[in-house]
Amino acid sequence: MIEEESILDNIEVHKKFAIISINPKLYPLSVIYSAAYWLLDKAHVIIDGDPETEILVEIRPRVKNVDLKELGYKFNDELINYAVYTVQATRNKKLREMIVENALSGNLRTGPVNPPKFDQNSQQKNNEKACIPCGAPINNEADWLPTTEDPESIANIRPARNSPKDFR
Amino acid sequence: MTVIKIEKGKCIIELNKRFYPKPVIKEGVESFKGFGTIVFTEKDKVIITPNKTIDVNEIGYDFCDHLLNIIQGGSSF
């Protein structure tokens, strides 16, 4: 079978370098810069041409015996890669902004989530008059076991009841 | 049009301004001073006379790579 050259081929191979021709209507300049930057560790890259009609990218491998055509194809792949990334990033822009906005507004609460220790004592004194879950008054202060792990007194820990009198 | 020429041990680079903006070239020139004498002329040419240890045939391409690096927001030098 005879191997055919693609009619869509945009790679012109020379002895030491290759020139890739890009249609700027298909790939924006930012995408071309990104793909060129990706190629920098493998080849020297120079961008030339006309940003309105045809952009030319010269690639010159840093080491000898590199398949220039293959390198050109890799560059083409990266163009598609970055173009897809750009399209996706544009589509998700609003969603990303909303996530960041929500995350930031969560950090801007006016009151402290966990009050500092010096506040806990005063808070316990305010709470010790009533049982938070049921609202029943707490008369005996010995029954009240303040704990620093429960500053809002949600658990309302009481000592174990040993006699029927304790249940009244 | 971007052209890299070697003349009398100097590397002369004419950059396509539509892809390499002037502020980027100026930043590149500033950060490339350690590699030799580098001048950005009024005719927008960059002339590099590299230090003896640096290959004059390579420095022009390295400079263009460096500019691309600046455009993309990083710096390897």
gemmi code that builds the backbone of each chain (N, CA, C; Angstrom):
import gemmi

chains = {
    "A": [
        ("MET", (0.831, -1.201, 0.000), (0.000, 0.000, 0.000), (0.878, 1.268, 0.000)),
        ("ILE", (0.560, 2.205, -0.838), (1.355, 3.444, -0.907), (0.852, 4.420, 0.161)),
        ("GLU", (1.823, 4.935, 0.941), (1.434, 5.891, 1.979), (1.221, 7.266, 1.360)),
        ("GLU", (0.065, 7.806, 1.591), (-0.282, 9.090, 0.986), (-0.008, 10.245, 1.942)),
        ("GLU", (0.412, 11.369, 1.395), (0.552, 12.583, 2.204), (-0.833, 13.213, 2.340)),
        ("SER", (-1.164, 13.629, 3.531), (-2.470, 14.242, 3.740), (-2.539, 15.593, 3.041)),
        ("ILE", (-3.684, 15.874, 2.453), (-3.832, 17.177, 1.791), (-3.994, 18.296, 2.824)),
        ("LEU", (-4.275, 17.890, 4.089), (-4.423, 18.895, 5.142), (-3.092, 19.158, 5.861)),
        ("ASP", (-2.026, 18.596, 5.352), (-0.732, 18.715, 6.015), (-0.314, 20.182, 6.143)),
        ("ASN", (0.048, 20.563, 7.333), (0.456, 21.958, 7.557), (1.914, 22.043, 7.997)),
        ("ILE", (2.667, 20.923, 7.825), (4.056, 20.904, 8.303), (5.012, 20.862, 7.109)),
        ("GLU", (5.909, 21.826, 7.103), (6.904, 21.884, 6.025), (8.259, 21.517, 6.643)),
        ("VAL", (8.780, 20.375, 6.243), (10.016, 19.891, 6.877), (11.238, 20.344, 6.083)),
        ("HIS", (12.191, 20.934, 6.787), (13.480, 21.307, 6.191), (14.558, 20.426, 6.821)),
        ("LYS", (15.820, 20.714, 6.479), (16.898, 19.848, 6.961), (17.038, 19.909, 8.494)),
        ("LYS", (17.050, 21.118, 9.034), (17.279, 21.256, 10.479), (16.061, 21.770, 11.251)),
        ("PHE", (15.069, 22.148, 10.540), (13.887, 22.700, 11.218), (12.618, 22.395, 10.431)),
        ("ALA", (11.504, 22.670, 11.055), (10.209, 22.511, 10.374), (9.384, 23.764, 10.591)),
        ("ILE", (8.546, 24.057, 9.630), (7.662, 25.217, 9.773), (6.218, 24.726, 9.758)),
        ("ILE", (5.501, 25.113, 10.787), (4.096, 24.709, 10.894), (3.234, 25.933, 10.599)),
        ("SER", (2.325, 25.746, 9.679), (1.434, 26.844, 9.310), (0.099, 26.671, 10.039)),
        ("ILE", (-0.356, 27.756, 10.654), (-1.595, 27.683, 11.459), (-2.579, 28.761, 11.004)),
        ("ASN", (-3.829, 28.348, 10.911), (-4.884, 29.297, 10.572), (-5.361, 29.992, 11.862)),
        ("PRO", (-5.138, 31.307, 11.987), (-5.515, 31.998, 13.236), (-7.025, 32.043, 13.488)),
        ("LYS", (-7.800, 31.731, 12.436), (-9.260, 31.707, 12.634), (-9.669, 30.433, 13.379)),
        ("LEU", (-8.828, 29.407, 13.307), (-9.133, 28.152, 14.011), (-8.553, 28.141, 15.426)),
        ("TYR", (-7.353, 28.679, 15.549), (-6.680, 28.667, 16.851), (-6.308, 30.095, 17.244)),
        ("PRO", (-6.807, 30.579, 18.373), (-6.406, 31.928, 18.811), (-4.923, 31.975, 19.203)),
        ("LEU", (-4.395, 33.180, 19.223), (-2.966, 33.355, 19.488), (-2.563, 32.792, 20.855)),
        ("SER", (-3.457, 32.928, 21.836), (-3.130, 32.429, 23.183), (-2.908, 30.909, 23.170)),
        ("VAL", (-3.699, 30.220, 22.352), (-3.559, 28.759, 22.237), (-2.222, 28.420, 21.556)),
        ("ILE", (-1.866, 29.198, 20.546), (-0.600, 28.963, 19.836), (0.592, 29.205, 20.766)),
        ("TYR", (0.508, 30.272, 21.571), (1.572, 30.540, 22.553), (1.695, 29.359, 23.535)),
        ("SER", (0.563, 28.856, 23.997), (0.576, 27.756, 24.978), (1.214, 26.505, 24.385)),
        ("ALA", (0.825, 26.170, 23.156), (1.380, 24.978, 22.513), (2.874, 25.159, 22.245)),
        ("ALA", (3.266, 26.374, 21.850), (4.683, 26.659, 21.599), (5.476, 26.545, 22.898)),
        ("TYR", (4.896, 27.041, 23.958), (5.555, 26.983, 25.284), (5.734, 25.523, 25.714)),
        ("TRP", (4.729, 24.709, 25.436), (4.794, 23.281, 25.781), (5.958, 22.596, 25.055)),
        ("LEU", (6.249, 23.083, 23.840), (7.281, 22.451, 23.011), (8.707, 22.905, 23.368)),
        ("LEU", (8.813, 23.924, 24.229), (10.123, 24.537, 24.474), (11.194, 23.584, 24.983)),
        ("ASP", (10.826, 22.579, 25.776), (11.874, 21.687, 26.286), (12.373, 20.710, 25.218)),
        ("LYS", (11.653, 20.602, 24.123), (12.082, 19.700, 23.038), (12.726, 20.463, 21.874)),
        ("ALA", (12.292, 21.695, 21.676), (12.779, 22.441, 20.504), (12.788, 23.945, 20.757)),
        ("HIS", (13.620, 24.640, 19.963), (13.543, 26.110, 19.948), (12.324, 26.472, 19.110)),
        ("VAL", (11.622, 27.500, 19.545), (10.394, 27.879, 18.819), (10.428, 29.370, 18.479)),
        ("ILE", (10.124, 29.671, 17.235), (9.999, 31.077, 16.822), (8.640, 31.246, 16.142)),
        ("ILE", (7.934, 32.269, 16.567), (6.604, 32.523, 15.975), (6.712, 33.683, 14.990)),
        ("ASP", (6.102, 33.501, 13.857), (6.193, 34.512, 12.803), (4.902, 34.502, 11.977)),
        ("GLY", (4.883, 35.332, 10.959), (3.725, 35.362, 10.056), (2.808, 36.536, 10.322)),
        ("ASP", (1.570, 36.385, 9.921), (0.575, 37.446, 10.068), (-0.553, 36.943, 10.971)),
        ("PRO", (-0.793, 37.610, 12.096), (-1.842, 37.133, 13.017), (-3.263, 37.172, 12.432)),
        ("GLU", (-3.408, 37.860, 11.303), (-4.741, 37.943, 10.673), (-4.983, 36.794, 9.681)),
        ("THR", (-3.930, 36.411, 8.983), (-4.129, 35.430, 7.906), (-3.456, 34.080, 8.140)),
        ("GLU", (-2.170, 34.100, 8.459), (-1.447, 32.836, 8.625), (-0.316, 33.005, 9.641)),
        ("ILE", (-0.308, 32.132, 10.633), (0.758, 32.183, 11.646), (1.723, 31.039, 11.360)),
        ("LEU", (3.019, 31.358, 11.360), (4.042, 30.347, 11.091), (4.832, 30.084, 12.378)),
        ("VAL", (5.004, 28.831, 12.686), (5.789, 28.469, 13.869), (6.985, 27.652, 13.410)),
        ("GLU", (8.178, 28.177, 13.678), (9.399, 27.442, 13.311), (9.852, 26.627, 14.508)),
        ("ILE", (10.025, 25.339, 14.321), (10.526, 24.503, 15.415), (11.874, 23.904, 15.008)),
        ("ARG", (12.825, 24.037, 15.926), (14.199, 23.593, 15.657), (14.615, 22.720, 16.844)),
        ("PRO", (14.669, 21.397, 16.668), (14.937, 20.506, 17.811), (16.263, 20.814, 18.511)),
        ("ARG", (16.263, 20.604, 19.834), (17.471, 20.875, 20.627), (18.508, 19.767, 20.456)),
        ("VAL", (18.044, 18.570, 20.118), (18.981, 17.452, 19.899), (18.865, 16.963, 18.449)),
        ("LYS", (19.932, 16.248, 18.014), (19.925, 15.759, 16.622), (19.049, 14.504, 16.491)),
        ("ASN", (18.826, 14.114, 15.234), (18.077, 12.892, 14.900), (16.659, 12.857, 15.499)),
        ("VAL", (15.997, 13.968, 15.399), (14.595, 14.012, 15.847), (13.711, 14.017, 14.613)),
        ("ASP", (12.674, 13.231, 14.634), (11.730, 13.205, 13.521), (10.909, 14.503, 13.541)),
        ("LEU", (11.239, 15.385, 12.605), (10.593, 16.708, 12.595), (9.095, 16.619, 12.308)),
        ("LYS", (8.745, 15.672, 11.447), (7.323, 15.508, 11.112), (6.537, 15.092, 12.367)),
        ("GLU", (7.122, 14.164, 13.110), (6.491, 13.663, 14.330), (6.318, 14.800, 15.354)),
        ("LEU", (7.374, 15.602, 15.462), (7.331, 16.746, 16.391), (6.233, 17.740, 15.970)),
        ("GLY", (6.121, 17.912, 14.660), (5.071, 18.789, 14.130), (3.681, 18.272, 14.461)),
        ("TYR", (3.507, 16.954, 14.336), (2.202, 16.357, 14.660), (1.886, 16.529, 16.148)),
        ("LYS", (2.939, 16.379, 16.979), (2.733, 16.569, 18.417), (2.293, 18.009, 18.718)),
        ("PHE", (2.903, 18.939, 17.988), (2.522, 20.342, 18.150), (1.057, 20.548, 17.756)),
        ("ASN", (0.659, 19.930, 16.658), (-0.747, 20.009, 16.223), (-1.688, 19.448, 17.301)),
        ("ASP", (-1.279, 18.327, 17.897), (-2.094, 17.720, 18.961), (-2.253, 18.679, 20.131)),
        ("GLU", (-1.140, 19.344, 20.467), (-1.189, 20.281, 21.600), (-2.081, 21.476, 21.293)),
        ("LEU", (-2.105, 21.880, 20.029), (-2.991, 22.990, 19.633), (-4.441, 22.616, 19.955)),
        ("ILE", (-4.806, 21.395, 19.590), (-6.180, 20.938, 19.854), (-6.414, 20.841, 21.361)),
        ("ASN", (-5.424, 20.293, 22.046), (-5.493, 20.149, 23.500), (-5.792, 21.478, 24.200)),
        ("TYR", (-5.000, 22.499, 23.876), (-5.176, 23.808, 24.523), (-6.455, 24.496, 24.053)),
        ("ALA", (-6.824, 24.261, 22.791), (-8.066, 24.867, 22.286), (-9.266, 24.299, 23.052)),
        ("VAL", (-9.279, 22.988, 23.274), (-10.373, 22.354, 24.028), (-10.389, 22.873, 25.462)),
        ("TYR", (-9.202, 22.966, 26.049), (-9.097, 23.468, 27.426), (-9.681, 24.887, 27.525)),
        ("THR", (-9.345, 25.729, 26.542), (-9.831, 27.116, 26.553), (-11.357, 27.161, 26.445)),
        ("VAL", (-11.892, 26.326, 25.555), (-13.357, 26.295, 25.373), (-14.031, 25.839, 26.676)),
        ("GLN", (-13.486, 24.787, 27.287), (-14.067, 24.260, 28.538), (-13.972, 25.306, 29.650)),
        ("ALA", (-12.820, 25.969, 29.725), (-12.614, 26.983, 30.773), (-13.611, 28.123, 30.610)),
        ("THR", (-13.902, 28.486, 29.373), (-14.872, 29.561, 29.117), (-16.274, 29.105, 29.530)),
        ("ARG", (-16.592, 27.847, 29.210), (-17.918, 27.325, 29.560), (-18.102, 27.259, 31.075)),
        ("ASN", (-17.057, 26.875, 31.784), (-17.161, 26.682, 33.235), (-16.858, 27.943, 34.033)),
        ("LYS", (-16.617, 29.041, 33.335), (-16.170, 30.253, 34.011), (-17.136, 30.682, 35.126)),
        ("LYS", (-18.453, 30.720, 34.782), (-19.443, 31.194, 35.756), (-19.490, 30.283, 36.974)),
        ("LEU", (-19.435, 28.983, 36.714), (-19.483, 28.004, 37.796), (-18.280, 28.175, 38.727)),
        ("ARG", (-17.097, 28.346, 38.133), (-15.882, 28.526, 38.936), (-15.983, 29.790, 39.776)),
        ("GLU", (-16.506, 30.855, 39.173), (-16.647, 32.125, 39.899), (-17.591, 31.963, 41.087)),
        ("MET", (-18.698, 31.202, 40.855), (-19.673, 30.991, 41.933), (-19.047, 30.206, 43.083)),
        ("ILE", (-18.246, 29.182, 42.738), (-17.607, 28.360, 43.773), (-16.648, 29.217, 44.603)),
        ("VAL", (-15.865, 30.022, 43.935), (-14.901, 30.878, 44.654), (-15.649, 31.893, 45.522)),
        ("GLU", (-16.722, 32.465, 44.954), (-17.515, 33.451, 45.692), (-18.084, 32.834, 46.978)),
        ("ASN", (-18.639, 31.632, 46.836), (-19.198, 30.942, 48.009), (-18.129, 30.631, 49.036)),
        ("ALA", (-16.981, 30.190, 48.562), (-15.891, 29.850, 49.478), (-15.435, 31.085, 50.234)),
        ("LEU", (-15.337, 32.214, 49.519), (-14.890, 33.449, 50.173), (-15.928, 33.985, 51.134)),
        ("SER", (-17.208, 33.928, 50.766), (-18.250, 34.452, 51.666), (-18.331, 33.612, 52.935)),
        ("GLY", (-17.995, 32.331, 52.860), (-17.948, 31.470, 54.047), (-16.883, 31.897, 55.019)),
        ("ASN", (-15.804, 32.476, 54.486), (-14.705, 32.927, 55.344), (-14.951, 34.317, 55.920)),
        ("LEU", (-16.003, 34.986, 55.441), (-16.245, 36.359, 55.901), (-17.396, 36.434, 56.901)),
        ("ARG", (-17.642, 35.361, 57.679), (-18.696, 35.395, 58.706), (-18.363, 36.447, 59.745)),
        ("THR", (-19.408, 37.121, 60.259), (-19.141, 38.205, 61.211), (-18.761, 37.667, 62.590)),
        ("GLY", (-19.450, 36.651, 63.074), (-19.163, 36.108, 64.398), (-18.181, 34.959, 64.322)),
        ("PRO", (-17.447, 34.706, 65.423), (-16.511, 33.595, 65.383), (-17.226, 32.248, 65.418)),
        ("VAL", (-16.742, 31.293, 64.646), (-17.344, 29.957, 64.610), (-17.114, 29.265, 65.949)),
        ("ASN", (-15.878, 29.286, 66.422), (-15.555, 28.743, 67.739), (-15.121, 29.896, 68.627)),
        ("PRO", (-15.911, 30.277, 69.626), (-15.520, 31.419, 70.446), (-14.222, 31.135, 71.201)),
        ("PRO", (-13.426, 32.158, 71.412), (-12.188, 31.944, 72.158), (-12.462, 31.537, 73.602)),
        ("LYS", (-11.434, 31.002, 74.264), (-11.622, 30.407, 75.590), (-12.182, 31.384, 76.611)),
        ("PHE", (-11.718, 32.645, 76.596), (-12.181, 33.586, 77.616), (-13.665, 33.887, 77.476)),
        ("ASP", (-14.204, 33.655, 76.266), (-15.644, 33.847, 76.067), (-16.447, 32.656, 76.571)),
        ("GLN", (-15.822, 31.506, 76.599), (-16.566, 30.296, 76.944), (-17.113, 30.339, 78.361)),
        ("ASN", (-16.334, 30.863, 79.307), (-16.796, 30.907, 80.698), (-18.048, 31.759, 80.835)),
        ("SER", (-18.004, 32.959, 80.214), (-19.170, 33.834, 80.320), (-20.378, 33.212, 79.638)),
        ("GLN", (-20.120, 32.527, 78.537), (-21.215, 31.873, 77.819), (-21.844, 30.772, 78.670)),
        ("GLN", (-20.993, 30.020, 79.379), (-21.510, 28.951, 80.238), (-22.361, 29.531, 81.367)),
        ("LYS", (-21.895, 30.681, 81.916), (-22.672, 31.295, 83.004), (-24.063, 31.689, 82.515)),
        ("ASN", (-24.132, 32.179, 81.288), (-25.434, 32.564, 80.728), (-26.326, 31.348, 80.511)),
        ("ASN", (-25.690, 30.252, 80.178), (-26.481, 29.065, 79.845), (-26.872, 28.225, 81.052)),
        ("GLU", (-26.209, 28.446, 82.193), (-26.385, 27.478, 83.286), (-27.754, 27.564, 83.964)),
        ("LYS", (-28.547, 28.553, 83.618), (-29.843, 28.678, 84.274), (-30.906, 27.772, 83.649)),
        ("ALA", (-30.677, 27.359, 82.404), (-31.705, 26.540, 81.758), (-31.074, 25.441, 80.922)),
        ("CYS", (-31.813, 24.342, 80.826), (-31.371, 23.237, 79.986), (-31.725, 23.590, 78.539)),
        ("ILE", (-30.746, 23.593, 77.675), (-30.997, 24.061, 76.305), (-31.988, 23.173, 75.548)),
        ("PRO", (-31.839, 21.842, 75.569), (-32.783, 21.044, 74.763), (-34.220, 21.120, 75.254)),
        ("CYS", (-34.438, 21.079, 76.594), (-35.827, 21.024, 77.058), (-36.300, 22.325, 77.692)),
        ("GLY", (-35.365, 23.209, 78.008), (-35.747, 24.489, 78.597), (-36.013, 24.434, 80.089)),
        ("ALA", (-35.831, 23.272, 80.711), (-36.090, 23.122, 82.149), (-35.045, 23.857, 82.964)),
        ("PRO", (-35.438, 24.496, 84.056), (-34.446, 25.229, 84.846), (-33.479, 24.290, 85.564)),
        ("ILE", (-32.260, 24.769, 85.723), (-31.264, 23.976, 86.426), (-31.003, 24.695, 87.748)),
        ("ASN", (-31.459, 24.077, 88.819), (-31.346, 24.736, 90.115), (-30.024, 24.409, 90.810)),
        ("ASN", (-29.662, 23.137, 90.736), (-28.469, 22.717, 91.432), (-27.244, 22.893, 90.531)),
        ("GLU", (-26.360, 23.789, 90.942), (-25.189, 24.072, 90.109), (-24.237, 22.901, 90.031)),
        ("ALA", (-24.305, 21.999, 91.029), (-23.421, 20.824, 91.024), (-23.790, 19.864, 89.892)),
        ("ASP", (-25.082, 19.943, 89.464), (-25.520, 19.075, 88.363), (-24.924, 19.501, 87.021)),
        ("TRP", (-24.548, 20.733, 86.986), (-24.076, 21.310, 85.728), (-22.589, 21.044, 85.562)),
        ("LEU", (-22.221, 20.305, 84.514), (-20.810, 20.009, 84.284), (-20.332, 20.785, 83.061)),
        ("PRO", (-19.749, 21.945, 83.322), (-19.273, 22.704, 82.154), (-18.118, 21.986, 81.456)),
        ("THR", (-18.139, 22.050, 80.188), (-17.051, 21.421, 79.429), (-16.592, 22.363, 78.317)),
        ("THR", (-15.315, 22.409, 78.137), (-14.773, 23.302, 77.096), (-15.018, 22.731, 75.698)),
        ("GLU", (-15.304, 21.426, 75.616), (-15.547, 20.832, 74.308), (-16.966, 21.107, 73.800)),
        ("ASP", (-17.814, 21.634, 74.716), (-19.204, 21.859, 74.334), (-19.601, 23.273, 74.743)),
        ("PRO", (-18.990, 24.284, 74.094), (-19.222, 25.667, 74.538), (-20.671, 26.101, 74.421)),
        ("GLU", (-21.429, 25.513, 73.485), (-22.834, 25.902, 73.323), (-23.761, 25.063, 74.210)),
        ("SER", (-23.183, 24.143, 75.018), (-23.940, 23.281, 75.937), (-24.995, 22.456, 75.212)),
        ("ILE", (-24.671, 22.011, 74.033), (-25.624, 21.234, 73.245), (-25.826, 19.866, 73.878)),
        ("ALA", (-24.714, 19.285, 74.373), (-24.816, 17.947, 74.962), (-25.530, 17.982, 76.314)),
        ("ASN", (-25.418, 19.073, 77.061), (-26.044, 19.246, 78.383), (-25.761, 18.030, 79.292)),
        ("ILE", (-24.484, 17.787, 79.490), (-24.073, 16.603, 80.247), (-24.431, 16.765, 81.738)),
        ("ARG", (-25.065, 15.764, 82.301), (-25.422, 15.751, 83.720), (-24.835, 14.492, 84.349)),
        ("PRO", (-24.648, 14.497, 85.656), (-24.135, 13.282, 86.306), (-25.168, 12.163, 86.269)),
        ("ALA", (-24.687, 10.935, 86.378), (-25.584, 9.774, 86.332), (-26.571, 9.799, 87.503)),
        ("ARG", (-27.801, 9.363, 87.225), (-28.849, 9.352, 88.270), (-28.824, 7.994, 88.969)),
        ("ASN", (-28.626, 8.032, 90.267), (-28.450, 6.786, 91.005), (-29.697, 6.343, 91.771)),
        ("SER", (-30.565, 7.278, 92.114), (-31.744, 6.911, 92.900), (-33.011, 7.445, 92.244)),
        ("PRO", (-34.191, 6.876, 92.590), (-35.453, 7.362, 92.003), (-35.673, 8.840, 92.263)),
        ("LYS", (-35.119, 9.341, 93.375), (-35.265, 10.756, 93.716), (-34.632, 11.657, 92.646)),
        ("ASP", (-33.552, 11.133, 92.066), (-32.848, 11.918, 91.044), (-33.670, 12.130, 89.782)),
        ("PHE", (-34.682, 11.233, 89.567), (-35.477, 11.327, 88.339), (-36.636, 12.320, 88.468)),
        ("ARG", (-36.915, 12.760, 89.647), (-38.040, 13.673, 89.816), (-37.683, 15.075, 89.384)),
    ],
    "B": [
        ("MET", (8.654, 40.265, 10.708), (9.383, 39.044, 10.323), (10.515, 38.781, 11.315)),
        ("THR", (10.579, 37.593, 11.821), (11.643, 37.247, 12.775), (12.812, 36.614, 12.014)),
        ("VAL", (13.972, 37.248, 12.141), (15.171, 36.733, 11.466), (16.319, 36.701, 12.471)),
        ("ILE", (17.055, 35.612, 12.453), (18.250, 35.529, 13.300), (19.461, 35.428, 12.388)),
        ("LYS", (20.370, 36.402, 12.521), (21.577, 36.425, 11.667), (22.817, 36.449, 12.554)),
        ("ILE", (23.886, 35.857, 12.050), (25.155, 35.900, 12.776), (26.139, 36.719, 11.938)),
        ("GLU", (26.666, 37.771, 12.534), (27.640, 38.628, 11.818), (28.772, 38.999, 12.756)),
        ("LYS", (29.975, 38.639, 12.383), (31.189, 38.994, 13.144), (31.054, 38.651, 14.633)),
        ("GLY", (30.624, 37.463, 14.897), (30.518, 37.002, 16.289), (29.352, 37.589, 17.061)),
        ("LYS", (28.488, 38.319, 16.353), (27.319, 38.916, 17.003), (26.056, 38.273, 16.454)),
        ("CYS", (25.084, 38.159, 17.300), (23.798, 37.597, 16.883), (22.800, 38.745, 16.753)),
        ("ILE", (22.253, 38.893, 15.577), (21.303, 39.991, 15.337), (19.907, 39.385, 15.143)),
        ("ILE", (18.977, 39.836, 15.969), (17.619, 39.275, 15.914), (16.629, 40.384, 15.555)),
        ("GLU", (15.896, 40.135, 14.506), (14.801, 41.050, 14.139), (13.501, 40.317, 14.444)),
        ("LEU", (12.791, 40.804, 15.421), (11.583, 40.084, 15.863), (10.310, 40.638, 15.238)),
        ("ASN", (9.366, 39.774, 15.011), (8.047, 40.194, 14.524), (7.287, 40.805, 15.703)),
        ("LYS", (7.090, 42.124, 15.632), (6.504, 42.856, 16.774), (5.062, 42.456, 17.054)),
        ("ARG", (4.432, 41.847, 16.085), (3.018, 41.453, 16.287), (2.920, 40.237, 17.201)),
        ("PHE", (4.021, 39.517, 17.333), (4.025, 38.351, 18.234), (4.895, 38.566, 19.466)),
        ("TYR", (5.885, 39.428, 19.320), (6.775, 39.719, 20.447), (6.670, 41.218, 20.764)),
        ("PRO", (5.777, 41.610, 21.668), (5.604, 43.039, 21.964), (6.857, 43.663, 22.604)),
        ("LYS", (6.970, 44.983, 22.413), (8.160, 45.714, 22.886), (8.445, 45.525, 24.382)),
        ("PRO", (7.426, 45.646, 25.254), (7.719, 45.469, 26.701), (8.303, 44.087, 27.012)),
        ("VAL", (7.829, 43.079, 26.266), (8.341, 41.710, 26.470), (9.811, 41.653, 26.044)),
        ("ILE", (10.123, 42.273, 24.899), (11.518, 42.277, 24.415), (12.418, 42.998, 25.422)),
        ("LYS", (11.925, 44.142, 25.943), (12.728, 44.912, 26.907), (13.001, 44.084, 28.163)),
        ("GLU", (11.963, 43.387, 28.641), (12.135, 42.534, 29.828), (13.132, 41.407, 29.543)),
        ("GLY", (13.026, 40.845, 28.337), (13.943, 39.774, 27.935), (15.379, 40.263, 27.857)),
        ("VAL", (15.559, 41.470, 27.317), (16.901, 42.057, 27.200), (17.499, 42.255, 28.599)),
        ("GLU", (16.686, 42.781, 29.516), (17.159, 43.021, 30.891), (17.636, 41.727, 31.553)),
        ("SER", (16.835, 40.675, 31.420), (17.167, 39.434, 32.116), (18.217, 38.594, 31.378)),
        ("PHE", (18.593, 39.028, 30.167), (19.558, 38.252, 29.387), (20.970, 38.842, 29.474)),
        ("LYS", (21.116, 39.876, 30.299), (22.394, 40.595, 30.339), (23.557, 39.736, 30.836)),
        ("GLY", (23.253, 38.725, 31.626), (24.310, 37.872, 32.162), (24.984, 36.988, 31.116)),
        ("PHE", (24.389, 36.888, 29.949), (24.933, 36.004, 28.914), (25.871, 36.722, 27.942)),
        ("GLY", (26.053, 38.002, 28.133), (26.935, 38.777, 27.259), (26.429, 40.204, 27.154)),
        ("THR", (26.914, 40.895, 26.087), (26.442, 42.271, 25.871), (25.189, 42.189, 24.993)),
        ("ILE", (24.150, 42.829, 25.442), (22.885, 42.771, 24.686), (22.296, 44.171, 24.550)),
        ("VAL", (21.916, 44.509, 23.333), (21.406, 45.857, 23.047), (20.093, 45.750, 22.279)),
        ("PHE", (19.153, 46.617, 22.661), (17.886, 46.722, 21.926), (17.939, 48.044, 21.164)),
        ("THR", (18.111, 47.987, 19.844), (18.352, 49.211, 19.066), (17.045, 49.965, 18.767)),
        ("GLU", (17.231, 51.176, 18.235), (16.062, 52.002, 17.891), (15.258, 51.384, 16.751)),
        ("LYS", (15.947, 50.592, 15.922), (15.248, 49.939, 14.802), (14.634, 48.604, 15.230)),
        ("ASP", (14.486, 48.453, 16.533), (13.861, 47.261, 17.128), (14.605, 45.958, 16.818)),
        ("LYS", (15.920, 46.069, 16.727), (16.741, 44.866, 16.554), (17.410, 44.553, 17.890)),
        ("VAL", (17.587, 43.291, 18.154), (18.306, 42.895, 19.363), (19.668, 42.365, 18.923)),
        ("ILE", (20.731, 42.953, 19.462), (22.085, 42.527, 19.090), (22.763, 41.936, 20.330)),
        ("ILE", (23.162, 40.694, 20.213), (23.793, 40.013, 21.351), (25.236, 39.647, 20.987)),
        ("THR", (26.155, 40.084, 21.834), (27.544, 39.609, 21.719), (27.754, 38.682, 22.927)),
        ("PRO", (27.675, 37.381, 22.694), (27.681, 36.479, 23.848), (29.058, 36.311, 24.497)),
        ("ASN", (29.047, 35.889, 25.739), (30.296, 35.546, 26.430), (30.969, 34.394, 25.680)),
        ("LYS", (32.285, 34.237, 25.917), (33.065, 33.244, 25.152), (32.542, 31.813, 25.330)),
        ("THR", (31.961, 31.544, 26.474), (31.516, 30.172, 26.748), (30.189, 29.833, 26.057)),
        ("ILE", (29.545, 30.838, 25.485), (28.206, 30.615, 24.901), (28.286, 30.590, 23.370)),
        ("ASP", (27.579, 29.636, 22.781), (27.560, 29.465, 21.329), (26.724, 30.579, 20.687)),
        ("VAL", (27.351, 31.336, 19.821), (26.671, 32.463, 19.170), (25.534, 31.976, 18.245)),
        ("ASN", (25.680, 30.752, 17.741), (24.643, 30.217, 16.845), (23.376, 29.809, 17.594)),
        ("GLU", (23.518, 29.619, 18.890), (22.390, 29.131, 19.693), (21.682, 30.241, 20.456)),
        ("ILE", (22.443, 31.289, 20.783), (21.915, 32.290, 21.725), (20.656, 33.007, 21.207)),
        ("GLY", (20.588, 33.184, 19.892), (19.420, 33.845, 19.303), (18.145, 33.037, 19.543)),
        ("TYR", (18.273, 31.739, 19.362), (17.108, 30.860, 19.581), (16.747, 30.811, 21.066)),
        ("ASP", (17.806, 30.798, 21.901), (17.560, 30.807, 23.355), (16.825, 32.085, 23.758)),
        ("PHE", (17.212, 33.203, 23.135), (16.559, 34.476, 23.457), (15.075, 34.442, 23.062)),
        ("CYS", (14.787, 33.901, 21.881), (13.381, 33.799, 21.433), (12.579, 32.884, 22.371)),
        ("ASP", (13.212, 31.786, 22.805), (12.541, 30.885, 23.758), (12.252, 31.623, 25.060)),
        ("HIS", (13.228, 32.434, 25.476), (13.069, 33.190, 26.718), (11.895, 34.179, 26.620)),
        ("LEU", (11.752, 34.793, 25.455), (10.634, 35.733, 25.257), (9.286, 35.003, 25.366)),
        ("LEU", (9.258, 33.821, 24.791), (8.028, 33.013, 24.857), (7.706, 32.650, 26.320)),
        ("ASN", (8.773, 32.384, 27.037), (8.661, 32.105, 28.461), (8.045, 33.289, 29.216)),
        ("ILE", (8.498, 34.490, 28.883), (7.975, 35.707, 29.534), (6.505, 35.895, 29.160)),
        ("ILE", (6.190, 35.685, 27.877), (4.807, 35.855, 27.406), (3.880, 34.911, 28.171)),
        ("GLN", (4.355, 33.702, 28.420), (3.518, 32.715, 29.113), (3.532, 32.894, 30.634)),
        ("GLY", (4.285, 33.887, 31.093), (4.218, 34.226, 32.521), (5.262, 33.602, 33.400)),
        ("GLY", (6.157, 32.790, 32.861), (7.201, 32.187, 33.682), (8.547, 32.790, 33.354)),
        ("SER", (9.571, 32.334, 34.046), (10.919, 32.755, 33.741), (11.888, 31.654, 34.142)),
        ("SER", (12.718, 31.236, 33.196), (13.651, 30.150, 33.498), (15.061, 30.657, 33.744)),
        ("PHE", (15.243, 31.968, 33.669), (16.593, 32.505, 33.866), (16.678, 33.310, 35.150)),
    ],
}
model = gemmi.Model(1)
for chain_id, residues in chains.items():
    chain = gemmi.Chain(chain_id)
    for i, (resn, *xyz) in enumerate(residues, 1):
        res = gemmi.Residue()
        res.name, res.seqid = resn, gemmi.SeqId(i, " ")
        for name, pos in zip(("N", "CA", "C"), xyz):
            atom = gemmi.Atom()
            atom.name, atom.element = name, gemmi.Element(name[0])
            atom.pos, atom.b_iso = gemmi.Position(*pos), 0.0
            res.add_atom(atom)
        chain.add_residue(res)
    model.add_chain(chain)
structure = gemmi.Structure()
structure.add_model(model)
structure.setup_entities()
